[in-house]
Amino acid sequence: MNKLLLILHTGVYLPWCMMIFIYLLHYEWFHFLSAFLYITFAGLKWSHMEHFHRPVMFWDRMFRLMEICLIIRLCVVNIFHIGWFGFATMMLTWTGVSKLSVPLKKIALESPIYCVCLLFFMSSTTSTTHHVASILLIGISIAYWKNKNTLEDEKKMISKLWVYYIMKIIEIYLVFLLEWTSSPLKSSSIVIFILFPAIYSAWAYYSLNIEDENIKDYLFNMEKLPEGYPLPLNFKHAVDNCNVAKKVFKSHSL
């Protein structure tokens, strides 16, 4: 995909890495573990590779589950103010949902359930930042749920892809806002969390030699992708490392 999108999407996880480091310095072990698990599953999903003999769609579902568990944990922490209890609830939810059958697991990870979790989270806090971020996340989740990969002309499809990736970047920042606002950090610290990704993105854009990918050959096969398949940031990389993408875009991977 476009070089700018690749860099912006990489930079969006810098605040999470910084937060993990801060939790480690302050010996906030349960907050550290939850944030570490979130960014680990994010990496497994966005690498678009089949880790541990599991397909890309499996890691996409696991990342979605981890995000829901993170929101449930923050809800519990807001109510009881006990870090270990929030983490225990998070892991129990993870274990319970992951053991469900595939059809039930799919229902549990649908947008309506995600939105209900956010509504419960909103009821557990008085923070305006929490409320605004949650409302925006609900709106984005519903937009994803209604969106389908339909065959259209090239310009419209490229435009839709841009909107999809930009919304994904915004979504990750919004989830981070939920974590940051729940942390004991001062409000002024948000400046640092904004500044570092901005500096990184500017440096990477002008310093790193990343070629923009021509995706025209892939556009008209996107509707053949299975429902819920995460669109790759790098289609060629996906074809090389994912069997689903290899079959769908077979004629363009030779």
Secondary structure, 3 states (H helix, E strand, C coil): CCHHHHHHHHHCCHHHHHHHHHHHHCCCHHHHHHHHHHHHHHHHHHCCCCHHHCCHHHHHHHHHHHHHHHHHHHHHHHHHCCHHHHHHHHHHHHHHHHCCCHHHHHHHCCHHHHHHHHHHHHHCCCCHHHHHHHHHHHHHHHHHHHCCCCCCCHHHHHHHHHHHHHHHHHHHHHHHHHHHHHCCCCHHHHHHHHHHHHHHHHHHHHHCCCCCCCCHHHHCCHHHCCCCCCCCCCHHHHHHHCHHHHHHCHHHCC
